[in-house]
Amino acid sequence: MQQKSDAVTPLPLKQMFPLALVLLNESLCSSILLPYVGYLVSFFEKCPPEEAGYMSGVVLGSFMLGQFTSGKMWGWMSDYYGRKPTLALGLIIGGLMVLCFGFSGNIWVCIIFRFFHGLSNGNLLVAKTVLADILDRTNEAQGFAMVSFTYGFGILIGPAMGGLLYDPANSNMFRWAGFRKDGVFARYPGLMPAVACFFYAIFALVICLVFLAETNPHARPLPGWILALLPSSLRLRATHEVVPNNENIEAVVVEPEPDYFFNGLPDESDILGENHGTATWEKSQQLSFRKDGTNEEAKQHKEAAPNGTNGRVDSHLEVDREASAPALRGAGDEISVATSQEKEPFGYRDSFVNPNTRCVLVTYMLICCGDVAFSEIFSLWAIAGTSHGGLGYQASAVGTLLLTNSFPCLLSNVTLHLACRVITNKLVLWRISVMIISVVVGLMPFVTYAVGGAQIPLLLMCTFARQWFSSWAFGLITIFTARVAPPLHTGTMYGIAQSCGSIVRCVIPFAITPLFAWSISGHKPIPFNSVLTFLISSVMFISACVGSLGLKVEDENELQNEQQLETNYVVVMDCEFDDEDARGGIFTGIKG
């Protein structure tokens, strides 16, 4: 049999470019108000910024509550109607909701529109699903690194934009623009960041409609009433034209008849659990092999092949995974492809019954707990006065500080695939990253005790290290989620994961921000002062590392044979023999 090449599959950059814009939009919209939410609450509630933490958690948590409510729905829509129309719908509604948030006149209207914005924020999981459709084992580390890089970059520049664009009527930066003190931007201080997000969402929508191709071959046509609402120029863009390349041809798994199968092809144990590399879900998929002629003729063909040539094959067609596979036809021979497994429902209960998917979800929830706890308290800690254990920074300074983290974010994602080559067990690499994050987060509040000019370098070192390994951790957990997903339910699995992550991102702000406000009030001893919430975040990361001990995403056989087996592809091959009479037709098998 022809040996698998060690070459890495090139990244489908044409598809990944619009996905990068979508991911950037989602992270911008979700993080842009982090540096000024305290000032916005203070503006509406007429209270000092130090007391804004109590309502800030409600504003931020309402967004995650919306994501939790709709996460599985967006995943189901991408599996049912396709990835492209689901992305387009999310961009349109999300852009409108963030604009309405900018025009909010009181804190409760802010909370309502923030909730609806979270309700429409499903594009992150859909974009991950598209990547799972178009990547394989050889390039998944590079491809999914784009998720953590683009989303992480948006998490960085979002707060920077928010801090710089907030309240332009009273900002020295926009003094040249001549904004009136009683104008619209003075009445709605959060409007300019919202307008920036809205126009970017429209830009990302246009790029997706023009350049992004549908990657779900099972997508149903959109309902007629939705198509009727679209302009005629966009109706064609909304139809499902599956990418016409190898990445989107429907996948099959083969269970051949023994008389037609030559020596050296993999057995059933090599076939089970192929989808996304997971060994958890066994797919009872079969292919019925039909060839003109009798079994006896096939045996004669096999016997006529000289020694050393009966394993010689030429690959003609690579096909992707997750499909029900219609018939494929070759010259003079007919191969009828079918799957014995229909698409079965998959929901929250199913994901928590299976031990592997349950472990991924619990682990993901724990790192989300630690991440959102740190994200919520960092900005509040940065603007808190030095007498309360904070840094005493202005909103613009906080935005600049967060913007500097774009450099480690870029470098960490560029080097993720290199780290995966050094540490081939990605789960071990993930655990190392999470433990480093826990140490850095636990030490960060102590930089306020630094004397002289050491505070800023120490702060940058801590934020850089956290950002670096956080990018690795979230990039790898995205790969794990795809690997444990059951066949034909990758989008739904990502939706469930987002809902699980969103519920903790919803609950944690309600608890962590009031706790931080309490910790900096008065003069409390360590660890009950400003250090308390950072230590809680650190413990959450440690818990995630411990919780991952039951996770299985790569077995020992895969680790030993990662360079010899291509487990994501099924290949249609043409057998060639020296004996002209023994030249077989076409058969299907696993590329090895």
DRENPA-973544 format. One record per residue (C-alpha): residue number from 1; x, y, z; residue in one letter. Coordinates in Angstrom, 2 decimals. Layout:
BEGIN
   num        xx        yy        zz   residuo
   NUM         X         Y         Z         a
...
***
This chain:
BEGIN
   num        xx        yy        zz   residuo
     1      0.00      0.00      0.00         m
     2      1.15      3.48     -0.74         q
     3      2.58      5.12      2.34         q
     4      1.12      8.30      3.66         k
     5      3.13     11.40      2.91         s
     6      4.49     13.35      5.86         d
     7      3.52     16.58      4.14         a
     8      1.11     18.83      5.98         v
     9     -2.13     19.62      4.21         t
    10     -2.10     23.29      3.13         p
    11     -4.45     25.51      5.07         l
    12     -7.59     26.53      3.12         p
    13     -6.82     30.24      3.48         l
    14     -9.62     31.38      1.18         k
    15    -12.13     29.88      3.60         q
    16    -10.26     30.92      6.72         m
    17    -10.08     34.62      5.86         f
    18    -13.83     35.33      6.23         p
    19    -13.88     33.12      9.31         l
    20    -11.14     35.25     10.85         a
    21    -13.28     38.35     10.31         l
    22    -16.26     36.66     11.95         v
    23    -14.23     35.57     14.95         l
    24    -12.79     39.04     15.34         l
    25    -16.30     40.51     15.24         n
    26    -17.54     38.18     17.96         e
    27    -14.65     38.94     20.28         s
    28    -14.89     42.68     19.66         l
    29    -18.59     42.83     20.44         c
    30    -18.26     40.73     23.58         s
    31    -15.26     42.54     25.07         s
    32    -15.37     46.14     23.90         i
    33    -17.22     47.42     26.98         l
    34    -14.95     45.74     29.56         l
    35    -12.77     48.80     30.28         p
    36    -15.66     51.25     30.52         y
    37    -18.54     49.22     31.95         v
    38    -17.70     50.56     35.39         g
    39    -17.79     54.15     34.12         y
    40    -21.02     53.48     32.20         l
    41    -22.71     52.11     35.32         v
    42    -21.35     55.06     37.27         s
    43    -22.78     57.43     34.62         f
    44    -26.27     55.90     34.76         f
    45    -26.42     55.19     38.49         e
    46    -24.65     58.40     39.61         k
    47    -22.24     56.49     41.85         c
    48    -18.43     56.34     42.22         p
    49    -16.59     53.87     39.93         p
    50    -15.47     51.88     42.98         e
    51    -19.13     51.01     43.66         e
    52    -19.96     50.13     40.07         a
    53    -18.89     46.51     40.46         g
    54    -22.27     45.49     41.84         y
    55    -24.21     46.39     38.67         m
    56    -21.33     45.77     36.27         s
    57    -21.70     42.06     36.86         g
    58    -25.37     42.22     35.88         v
    59    -24.59     44.02     32.61         v
    60    -21.80     41.63     31.68         l
    61    -23.59     38.52     32.90         g
    62    -26.72     39.24     30.86         s
    63    -24.69     38.78     27.67         f
    64    -23.54     35.33     28.75         m
    65    -27.07     34.44     29.82         l
    66    -28.19     35.13     26.27         g
    67    -25.38     32.97     24.89         q
    68    -26.33     30.13     27.20         f
    69    -29.96     30.32     26.10         t
    70    -29.23     30.17     22.37         s
    71    -25.96     28.21     22.09         g
    72    -27.44     24.84     21.14         k
    73    -29.93     26.52     18.79         m
    74    -27.15     28.11     16.71         w
    75    -25.29     24.81     16.56         g
    76    -28.44     23.00     15.42         w
    77    -29.12     25.66     12.79         m
    78    -25.63     25.25     11.34         s
    79    -26.11     21.48     11.16         d
    80    -29.60     21.79      9.65         y
    81    -29.58     24.88      7.40         y
    82    -25.84     25.19      6.86         g
    83    -22.94     27.22      8.22         r
    84    -23.07     30.19      5.86         k
    85    -26.69     31.37      6.38         p
    86    -26.32     30.87     10.13         t
    87    -23.23     33.08     10.19         l
    88    -24.96     35.75      8.12         a
    89    -28.00     35.81     10.39         l
    90    -25.84     36.09     13.49         g
    91    -23.85     38.99     12.06         l
    92    -26.97     40.95     11.11         i
    93    -28.79     40.54     14.42         i
    94    -25.66     40.95     16.53         g
    95    -24.72     44.19     14.78         g
    96    -28.18     45.65     15.37         l
    97    -28.19     44.65     19.04         m
    98    -24.82     46.24     19.79         v
    99    -25.99     49.44     18.10         l
   100    -29.14     49.47     20.24         c
   101    -26.97     48.94     23.31         f
   102    -25.06     52.11     22.42         g
   103    -28.30     54.08     22.36         f
   104    -29.44     52.77     25.75         s
   105    -30.63     55.52     28.05         g
   106    -30.50     53.72     31.40         n
   107    -28.91     50.71     33.00         i
   108    -31.90     48.38     32.57         w
   109    -32.18     49.06     28.85         v
   110    -28.45     48.26     28.64         c
   111    -29.07     44.94     30.34         i
   112    -31.96     44.05     28.01         i
   113    -30.06     44.77     24.81         f
   114    -26.94     43.11     26.16         r
   115    -29.02     39.98     26.75         f
   116    -30.41     40.03     23.21         f
   117    -26.91     40.60     21.88         h
   118    -25.75     37.46     23.66         g
   119    -28.81     35.65     22.34         l
   120    -27.68     36.39     18.78         s
   121    -24.00     35.67     19.44         n
   122    -23.60     32.17     18.02         g
   123    -21.09     32.84     15.28         n
   124    -18.09     31.78     17.34         l
   125    -19.27     28.19     17.58         l
   126    -20.38     28.13     13.92         v
   127    -16.97     29.39     12.78         a
   128    -15.30     26.65     14.84         k
   129    -17.58     24.12     13.16         t
   130    -16.55     25.34      9.70         v
   131    -12.91     24.88     10.69         l
   132    -13.67     21.36     11.88         a
   133    -15.19     20.73      8.43         d
   134    -12.18     21.88      6.44         i
   135     -9.18     20.82      8.58         l
   136     -7.52     17.46      9.17         d
   137     -5.04     16.03     11.67         r
   138     -2.03     17.43      9.82         t
   139     -3.12     21.08      9.93         n
   140     -5.63     21.25     12.77         e
   141     -3.15     22.78     15.22         a
   142     -2.38     25.60     12.79         q
   143     -6.01     26.05     11.80         g
   144     -7.52     26.07     15.26         f
   145     -4.71     28.33     16.46         a
   146     -6.38     30.91     14.22         m
   147     -9.47     30.65     16.43         v
   148     -7.63     31.49     19.62         s
   149     -5.45     34.06     17.85         f
   150     -8.26     35.94     16.11         t
   151    -10.65     35.70     19.00         y
   152     -7.89     36.47     21.49         g
   153     -6.72     39.39     19.39         f
   154    -10.27     40.74     19.42         g
   155    -10.43     40.27     23.18         i
   156     -7.34     42.49     23.37         l
   157     -8.16     45.22     20.88         i
   158    -11.83     45.23     21.90         g
   159    -11.16     46.62     25.37         p
   160     -8.52     48.92     23.87         a
   161    -11.07     50.30     21.40         m
   162    -13.66     50.57     24.15         g
   163    -11.35     52.50     26.42         g
   164    -10.23     54.85     23.65         l
   165    -13.67     55.46     22.08         l
   166    -15.74     55.74     25.25         y
   167    -17.28     59.14     25.99         d
   168    -15.60     61.09     23.15         p
   169    -17.42     64.28     24.18         a
   170    -15.30     64.43     27.33         n
   171    -12.14     62.78     26.01         s
   172     -8.95     64.71     25.34         n
   173     -8.22     62.41     22.43         m
   174    -11.29     63.64     20.51         f
   175    -11.01     67.30     21.44         r
   176    -10.08     68.03     17.81         w
   177    -13.45     66.60     16.67         a
   178    -15.39     69.28     18.52         g
   179    -18.04     67.02     20.08         f
   180    -20.64     69.08     21.93         r
   181    -20.92     68.62     25.68         k
   182    -24.68     68.26     25.31         d
   183    -24.64     66.31     22.05         g
   184    -25.63     62.72     21.30         v
   185    -22.23     61.31     22.28         f
   186    -22.46     63.11     25.62         a
   187    -25.94     61.70     26.32         r
   188    -24.86     58.22     25.20         y
   189    -21.18     57.89     26.20         p
   190    -21.01     54.27     25.01         g
   191    -22.38     55.01     21.53         l
   192    -19.12     55.42     19.60         m
   193    -17.75     51.96     20.50         p
   194    -21.13     50.49     19.55         a
   195    -21.13     52.27     16.17         v
   196    -17.64     50.94     15.45         a
   197    -18.78     47.37     16.19         c
   198    -21.90     47.77     14.05         f
   199    -20.03     48.87     10.93         f
   200    -17.44     46.17     11.39         y
   201    -20.21     43.54     11.62         a
   202    -21.67     44.78      8.32         i
   203    -18.23     44.59      6.73         f
   204    -17.74     41.01      7.96         a
   205    -21.21     40.10      6.67         l
   206    -20.42     41.30      3.15         v
   207    -17.12     39.40      3.08         i
   208    -18.81     36.19      4.25         c
   209    -21.59     36.44      1.67         l
   210    -19.09     36.97     -1.12         v
   211    -16.21     34.65     -0.24         f
   212    -17.34     32.01      2.25         l
   213    -18.53     28.73      0.76         a
   214    -20.91     26.32      2.45         e
   215    -19.11     23.38      4.09         t
   216    -22.09     21.38      5.31         n
   217    -23.14     18.96      2.54         p
   218    -26.29     18.05      4.49         h
   219    -27.64     21.61      4.68         a
   220    -31.33     21.97      3.91         r
   221    -32.66     24.88      1.86         p
   222    -33.57     27.96      3.83         l
   223    -37.29     28.47      4.53         p
   224    -39.06     30.45      1.85         g
   225    -40.07     33.25      4.21         w
   226    -36.41     33.90      5.07         i
   227    -35.40     33.99      1.40         l
   228    -38.28     36.37      0.71         a
   229    -36.84     38.84      3.22         l
   230    -33.46     38.90      1.49         l
   231    -32.67     41.30     -1.36         p
   232    -32.65     39.56     -4.71         s
   233    -28.90     40.16     -5.05         s
   234    -28.27     38.16     -1.87         l
   235    -30.60     35.23     -2.46         r
   236    -28.07     33.38     -4.57         l
   237    -25.43     34.02     -1.93         r
   238    -27.68     32.43      0.68         a
   239    -28.11     29.18     -1.25         t
   240    -26.02     26.16     -0.41         h
   241    -23.23     25.74     -2.91         e
   242    -20.95     23.26     -1.21         v
   243    -17.24     23.90     -1.70         v
   244    -16.27     22.03     -4.88         p
   245    -13.04     20.50     -3.61         n
   246    -11.83     17.47     -1.76         n
   247    -12.56     19.00      1.59         e
   248    -16.32     18.82      1.14         n
   249    -16.95     15.62     -0.78         i
   250    -19.04     13.40      1.40         e
   251    -17.21     10.92      3.55         a
   252    -17.68      7.19      3.68         v
   253    -16.41      4.44      5.91         v
   254    -15.81      1.04      4.39         v
   255    -16.65     -2.45      5.50         e
   256    -15.56     -4.47      2.43         p
   257    -16.34     -7.99      1.35         e
   258    -13.30    -10.18      2.09         p
   259    -13.06    -11.54     -1.46         d
   260    -12.60     -8.06     -2.86         y
   261    -10.21     -6.71     -0.27         f
   262     -6.48     -7.12     -0.72         f
   263     -3.87     -7.74      1.92         n
   264     -2.60     -4.83      3.96         g
   265     -5.80     -2.80      4.25         l
   266     -6.89     -1.78      7.75         p
   267     -9.44     -3.77      9.66         d
   268    -12.54     -2.55     11.44         e
   269    -10.57     -1.38     14.45         s
   270     -8.86      1.20     12.26         d
   271    -12.19      2.48     10.99         i
   272    -14.18      2.95     14.18         l
   273    -13.99      6.36     15.72         g
   274    -12.44      8.07     12.72         e
   275    -14.45     11.25     12.91         n
   276    -12.23     14.03     14.28         h
   277     -9.86     11.45     15.69         g
   278    -12.01     10.49     18.64         t
   279    -12.13      6.93     19.89         a
   280    -15.28      7.60     21.88         t
   281    -17.99      7.42     19.25         w
   282    -18.15      4.24     17.16         e
   283    -19.87      4.88     13.86         k
   284    -21.73      1.87     12.50         s
   285    -21.20      3.05      8.96         q
   286    -20.87      0.57      6.10         q
   287    -20.24      0.61      2.40         l
   288    -21.77     -1.99      0.10         s
   289    -19.24     -2.95     -2.58         f
   290    -20.72     -4.06     -5.90         r
   291    -18.62     -5.02     -8.88         k
   292    -19.56     -6.52    -12.22         d
   293    -18.56    -10.16    -12.15         g
   294    -18.58    -12.98     -9.66         t
   295    -16.67    -13.62     -6.51         n
   296    -14.68    -16.28     -8.34         e
   297    -13.52    -13.75    -10.92         e
   298    -12.41    -11.42     -8.19         a
   299    -10.39    -14.20     -6.58         k
   300     -8.71    -14.88     -9.91         q
   301     -7.78    -11.21    -10.21         h
   302     -6.24    -11.32     -6.78         k
   303     -4.28    -14.49     -7.49         e
   304     -3.01    -13.09    -10.81         a
   305     -1.36    -10.14     -9.13         a
   306      2.40    -10.68     -8.73         p
   307      3.89    -10.61     -5.27         n
   308      4.72     -7.13     -4.12         g
   309      2.21     -5.46     -6.41         t
   310     -1.10     -6.41     -4.85         n
   311     -0.69     -3.63     -2.37         g
   312      0.18     -0.99     -4.96         r
   313     -2.48      1.65     -5.30         v
   314     -2.82      5.10     -6.72         d
   315     -4.91      7.57     -4.77         s
   316     -7.48      9.28     -6.92         h
   317     -9.87     11.00     -4.59         l
   318     -9.79     12.14     -1.00         e
   319    -13.06     12.71      0.75         v
   320    -13.85     14.49      3.95         d
   321    -15.63     13.27      7.01         r
   322    -19.15     13.53      8.48         e
   323    -21.34     12.58      5.60         a
   324    -23.95     10.07      4.62         s
   325    -22.40      9.56      1.18         a
   326    -24.38      9.06     -2.01         p
   327    -23.19      6.74     -4.77         a
   328    -19.74      7.22     -6.29         l
   329    -19.14      5.83     -9.73         r
   330    -15.93      4.85    -11.51         g
   331    -15.05      3.71    -15.03         a
   332    -16.79      0.41    -15.73         g
   333    -17.29     -0.40    -12.07         d
   334    -19.98      0.69     -9.69         e
   335    -19.54      1.43     -6.06         i
   336    -22.66      1.99     -4.03         s
   337    -21.92      3.94     -0.89         v
   338    -24.31      4.14      2.02         a
   339    -24.33      4.50      5.74         t
   340    -26.33      2.35      8.07         s
   341    -26.43      5.07     10.68         q
   342    -29.05      7.75     10.39         e
   343    -28.48     11.11     12.02         k
   344    -29.83     10.69     15.53         e
   345    -30.76     13.54     17.89         p
   346    -27.98     14.79     20.13         f
   347    -28.59     17.14     23.02         g
   348    -27.46     18.19     26.46         y
   349    -28.37     14.90     28.09         r
   350    -26.47     12.87     25.50         d
   351    -23.38     15.04     25.88         s
   352    -23.31     14.53     29.65         f
   353    -24.11     10.80     29.52         v
   354    -21.01     10.06     27.46         n
   355    -17.99     10.27     29.81         p
   356    -15.64     11.78     27.24         n
   357    -17.89     14.59     26.05         t
   358    -18.88     15.22     29.66         r
   359    -15.24     15.56     30.66         c
   360    -14.55     18.02     27.83         v
   361    -17.56     20.14     28.77         l
   362    -16.73     20.22     32.49         v
   363    -13.10     21.05     31.76         t
   364    -14.11     23.79     29.36         y
   365    -16.51     25.24     31.92         m
   366    -13.77     25.36     34.54         l
   367    -11.26     27.22     32.37         i
   368    -14.07     29.58     31.34         c
   369    -14.71     30.19     35.04         c
   370    -11.11     31.13     35.64         g
   371    -10.84     33.20     32.48         d
   372    -14.00     35.23     32.95         v
   373    -13.23     35.78     36.63         a
   374     -9.86     37.26     35.71         f
   375    -11.26     39.30     32.80         s
   376    -14.01     40.82     34.94         e
   377    -11.83     41.78     37.87         i
   378     -8.73     42.89     35.98         f
   379    -10.29     46.06     34.56         s
   380    -11.99     46.86     37.87         l
   381     -8.72     46.25     39.71         w
   382     -6.83     48.43     37.24         a
   383     -9.15     51.45     37.70         i
   384     -9.46     51.03     41.47         a
   385     -7.48     53.49     43.56         g
   386     -4.10     52.53     44.95         t
   387     -5.45     52.96     48.48         s
   388     -7.86     50.10     47.71         h
   389     -5.15     47.81     46.36         g
   390     -5.68     48.73     42.69         g
   391     -3.49     50.32     40.06         l
   392     -5.36     53.65     39.81         g
   393     -5.34     53.72     35.98         y
   394     -7.69     55.64     33.69         q
   395     -9.84     53.81     31.12         a
   396     -7.52     54.80     28.27         s
   397     -4.51     53.46     30.19         a
   398     -6.31     50.16     30.78         v
   399     -7.07     49.93     27.07         g
   400     -3.43     50.57     26.21         t
   401     -2.28     47.95     28.70         l
   402     -4.60     45.36     27.18         l
   403     -3.51     46.34     23.68         l
   404      0.10     45.50     24.51         t
   405     -1.01     41.90     25.01         n
   406     -1.61     41.61     21.27         s
   407      2.08     40.81     20.78         f
   408      2.15     37.64     22.93         p
   409     -1.25     36.72     21.50         c
   410      0.19     36.81     17.99         l
   411      3.40     34.96     18.85         l
   412      1.69     32.28     20.92         s
   413     -0.69     31.31     18.13         n
   414      2.05     31.34     15.52         v
   415      4.06     28.92     17.65         t
   416      1.23     26.64     18.80         l
   417      1.71     24.12     15.99         h
   418      5.45     24.09     16.72         l
   419      4.76     23.32     20.37         a
   420      2.47     20.49     19.26         c
   421      5.37     18.97     17.34         r
   422      7.65     19.12     20.38         v
   423      4.99     17.81     22.79         i
   424      3.01     15.44     20.58         t
   425      0.46     14.70     23.28         n
   426     -1.71     17.81     23.01         k
   427     -3.46     17.02     26.28         l
   428     -0.16     17.22     28.17         v
   429      0.62     20.52     26.46         l
   430     -2.80     21.83     27.45         w
   431     -2.28     20.89     31.11         r
   432      1.11     22.60     31.19         i
   433     -0.45     25.77     29.77         s
   434     -3.30     25.79     32.29         v
   435     -0.99     25.31     35.26         m
   436      1.21     28.21     34.14         i
   437     -1.89     30.40     33.83         i
   438     -2.96     29.50     37.37         s
   439      0.43     30.50     38.79         v
   440      0.59     33.80     36.89         v
   441     -2.97     34.83     37.80         v
   442     -2.38     34.04     41.46         g
   443      0.74     36.21     41.56         l
   444     -0.57     39.16     39.54         m
   445     -2.21     41.23     42.36         p
   446      1.09     41.26     44.26         f
   447      2.65     43.57     41.65         v
   448      1.02     46.46     43.52         t
   449      3.53     45.80     46.30         y
   450      6.47     46.32     43.93         a
   451      8.56     49.39     44.65         v
   452     10.25     51.83     42.33         g
   453      9.91     51.21     38.62         g
   454      9.45     47.44     38.94         a
   455      5.66     47.53     38.92         q
   456      5.11     48.03     35.19         i
   457      7.65     45.39     34.02         p
   458      6.23     42.84     36.46         l
   459      2.69     43.65     35.37         l
   460      3.59     43.24     31.71         l
   461      5.36     39.94     32.39         m
   462      2.29     38.57     34.15         c
   463     -0.19     39.74     31.54         t
   464      2.02     38.54     28.69         f
   465      2.43     35.06     30.19         a
   466     -1.27     34.74     30.93         r
   467     -2.20     35.79     27.40         q
   468      0.38     33.48     25.80         w
   469     -0.70     30.29     27.55         f
   470     -4.37     31.24     27.55         s
   471     -4.24     31.30     23.75         s
   472     -2.74     27.82     23.76         w
   473     -5.26     26.49     26.27         a
   474     -8.35     27.70     24.40         f
   475     -6.95     26.72     21.02         g
   476     -6.31     23.16     22.20         l
   477     -9.65     22.76     23.96         i
   478    -11.30     23.73     20.68         t
   479     -9.51     20.82     18.99         i
   480    -10.55     18.46     21.78         f
   481    -14.19     19.48     21.42         t
   482    -14.15     18.63     17.72         a
   483    -12.45     15.30     18.35         r
   484    -14.98     14.04     20.87         v
   485    -17.99     15.25     18.88         a
   486    -20.28     12.45     17.64         p
   487    -20.65     11.94     13.88         p
   488    -22.74     14.58     12.08         l
   489    -23.15     16.67     15.25         h
   490    -20.02     18.81     15.32         t
   491    -21.99     22.06     15.18         g
   492    -24.36     20.91     17.89         t
   493    -21.45     19.84     20.08         m
   494    -19.86     23.26     19.72         y
   495    -23.23     24.81     20.52         g
   496    -23.54     22.77     23.71         i
   497    -19.97     23.68     24.65         a
   498    -20.69     27.37     24.11         q
   499    -23.85     27.14     26.19         s
   500    -21.95     25.44     29.01         c
   501    -19.21     28.05     28.82         g
   502    -21.75     30.84     28.64         s
   503    -23.67     29.76     31.72         i
   504    -20.54     30.01     33.85         v
   505    -19.58     33.26     32.13         r
   506    -23.07     34.45     33.06         c
   507    -23.00     33.34     36.67         v
   508    -19.41     34.23     37.55         i
   509    -19.74     38.01     36.91         p
   510    -22.76     38.14     39.24         f
   511    -20.60     36.64     41.99         a
   512    -17.04     37.77     41.30         i
   513    -17.58     41.50     40.73         t
   514    -19.56     42.11     43.94         p
   515    -16.99     40.00     45.78         l
   516    -14.21     42.15     44.35         f
   517    -16.08     45.32     45.34         a
   518    -16.37     43.94     48.87         w
   519    -12.71     42.90     49.00         s
   520    -11.39     46.38     48.19         i
   521    -13.73     48.15     50.60         s
   522    -12.10     48.97     53.90         g
   523     -8.72     47.59     54.90         h
   524     -8.74     43.81     54.86         k
   525     -5.71     41.55     55.38         p
   526     -4.27     39.23     52.74         i
   527     -5.83     37.14     51.23         p
   528     -9.18     38.86     51.83         f
   529     -8.21     42.11     50.14         n
   530     -7.81     42.66     46.39         s
   531     -5.84     39.39     46.21         v
   532     -8.90     37.27     47.01         l
   533    -10.61     37.18     43.61         t
   534     -7.33     36.55     41.77         f
   535     -6.69     33.53     43.98         l
   536    -10.18     32.23     43.24         i
   537     -9.48     32.52     39.52         s
   538     -6.21     30.65     39.99         s
   539     -7.94     27.81     41.84         v
   540    -10.43     27.46     38.98         m
   541     -7.62     26.87     36.50         f
   542     -6.07     24.27     38.79         i
   543     -9.45     22.54     39.05         s
   544     -9.70     22.44     35.26         a
   545     -6.32     20.73     35.06         c
   546     -7.37     18.13     37.63         v
   547    -10.72     17.64     35.91         g
   548     -9.03     16.81     32.62         s
   549     -7.46     13.64     34.04         l
   550    -10.41     11.60     32.79         g
   551    -10.33     13.09     29.30         l
   552     -9.32     10.89     26.38         k
   553     -8.66     12.60     23.06         v
   554     -5.65     10.60     21.83         e
   555     -4.91      6.97     22.61         d
   556     -1.41      5.50     22.74         e
   557     -1.74      3.93     19.31         n
   558     -2.51      7.30     17.74         e
   559      0.44      8.92     19.47         l
   560      2.81      6.25     18.18         q
   561      1.47      6.23     14.65         n
   562      0.49      9.87     14.11         e
   563      3.01     10.19     11.28         q
   564      1.94      6.92      9.63         q
   565     -1.85      7.07      9.72         l
   566     -4.16      9.65      8.25         e
   567     -7.22      8.99     10.32         t
   568     -9.47     11.71      8.99         n
   569     -9.69     10.66      5.37         y
   570    -11.32      7.93      3.39         v
   571     -9.86      7.51     -0.08         v
   572    -11.13      6.04     -3.32         v
   573     -8.23      4.26     -5.01         m
   574     -7.48      2.58     -8.34         d
   575     -5.57     -0.70     -8.09         c
   576     -2.86     -1.37    -10.62         e
   577     -1.26     -4.72    -11.36         f
   578      1.40     -5.87    -13.78         d
   579     -0.98     -8.46    -15.22         d
   580     -3.25     -6.62    -17.63         e
   581     -6.04     -9.15    -17.13         d
   582     -5.84     -8.71    -13.39         a
   583     -6.26     -4.96    -13.53         r
   584     -9.02     -4.39    -11.01         g
   585    -11.63     -1.76    -11.13         g
   586    -12.14      0.63     -8.30         i
   587    -12.38     -0.18     -4.64         f
   588    -12.54      1.91     -1.53         t
   589    -10.39      1.79      1.55         g
   590     -8.62      3.79      4.18         i
   591     -5.59      5.71      3.04         k
   592     -2.57      4.30      4.83         g
***
